[in-house]
Amino acid sequence: MAVEIKLPRVKTHEQRKQWIDLLETVVQYHLDMAENFKIAEEDANMHKIHTGWAQSILEAIWLVQMWEIDGEADLEENEGFEMVLPTDLEE
């Protein structure tokens, strides 16, 4: 049995931007939570968990940035989308 692989797509640049904005907000929330838990030694695991979640969501943002837009034929229409880098994450 063959498995059909469907590529994720969005209808417009604006729809993709909305997904990215939403996910960036969630990343910031988890970075803030990680910072809060960093202070207390007994909460070190929570710091690592929130940092890991933030990193995972950043990777999801990178995937969303790769989504094609329905009907888009060439990459020139994708200009204006820059890769979001995890500059605030700590080990």
Buried (B, 14 or more C-beta within 10 A) or exposed (E): EEEEEEEEEBEEBEBBBEBBEEBBEBBEBBBEBBBEBBEEEEBEEBBBBBBEBBBEBBEBBEEBBEBBBEEBEEEEEBEEBEEBEBEBBEE
